[in-house]
Amino acid sequence: MNRKDYWNRSYLEYWKRRVAESGKEGETSNVISGDAKTEDDAVYEFIFEKHPMQKGSVLDVGCAWGRMFPVFKKLRQRITGVDISRAMIEEARKDFAGDTSVEGLYEAPAEELPFPDGKFDNVACLAVFDATFQDKALYEFLRVLKTNGMLYLTGKNDAYEDDDALALNAEEGARKKNHPNYFTDTKAMLRQLEKQGQKIIASYFFPRRGDFGKLNYVTDMPQKFYEYFLVVRKKASSKPFKPFSDSMSKTFRTEQQK
Ligand SMILES: C[S@@+](CC[C@H](N)C(=O)[O-])C[C@H]1O[C@@H](n2cnc3c(N)ncnc32)[C@H](O)[C@@H]1O
């Protein structure tokens, strides 16, 4: 299956159901029985409050139907959304028709953003980076940011705890569904960002699957962890990155060899 076709109407309905149950009572998902719930907006609002956006514009990469737009509107941002999926962008166009905070909605992949260098004050890529060709996408995020612009980025680390059964199940399930899935060598990515001269403003590490939704984090990078949320300030022009992600986590590979 072409990766673009994966993000279709039925994925849209699925993700809507997962977002709808987030933040409601109970820790486990009813959509995927036994899994952790996905994080609700409050988790993102916490980060934006601690590390405020620059005033002006935000590019939401992988915006889906505009799930985060109400949050960005509260922050008085002018919003541009981009998503690889036609179904998602059509839904966003319908839901935000006539909304003057939403300046543009584009069907395009994160790795080829249809914008000139230095256009946006902020870029957010939330719950999407693991579906992208990460080195190419990260280059693009920094390219379209203004100097001093802020990047908000979440992703999955390439080594999580061996006994994190929810993480292992999710990785296995994703592979069965052909869900595009990439795990970051977070240390290698941070090293390259720093080498380029970008400033890491904050890093949050969520040890196990489900900790993100509960805001259970540490700020010193553990050896193994499941997810991260990084806040980066663009300080230098974007340069190409060497690959720093893999389609299979080290934890999963080790488990397979047992
Ligand atoms: C799990 S949803 C997250 C949506 C939204 N950011 C949120 O936090 O609810 C992933 C979204 O990323 C989009 N997506 C996946 N791969 C992409 C890519 N390479 N470029 C742009 N968008 C992508 C999908 O179509 C989908 O809308």
The ligand as an ORCA input file, in Angstrom:
! r2SCAN-3c Opt
* xyz 0 1
  C      -1.912     10.119     14.708
  S      -2.459     11.387     13.660
  C      -2.080     12.839     14.619
  C      -2.867     14.038     14.195
  C      -2.709     15.309     15.038
  N      -1.400     15.913     14.899
  C      -2.999     15.034     16.485
  O      -2.140     15.300     17.340
  O      -4.085     14.562     16.766
  C      -1.188     11.407     12.398
  C      -1.467     12.398     11.288
  O      -0.282     12.571     10.523
  C      -0.579     12.534      9.147
  N       0.655     12.094      8.455
  C       1.197     10.856      8.454
  N       2.351     10.834      7.759
  C       2.550     12.090      7.310
  C       3.572     12.696      6.531
  N       4.621     11.997      6.086
  N       3.444     14.014      6.242
  C       2.381     14.727      6.685
  N       1.381     14.199      7.424
  C       1.473     12.905      7.752
  C      -1.743     11.574      9.048
  O      -2.493     11.717      7.871
  C      -2.535     11.930     10.308
  O      -3.426     12.964     10.063
*
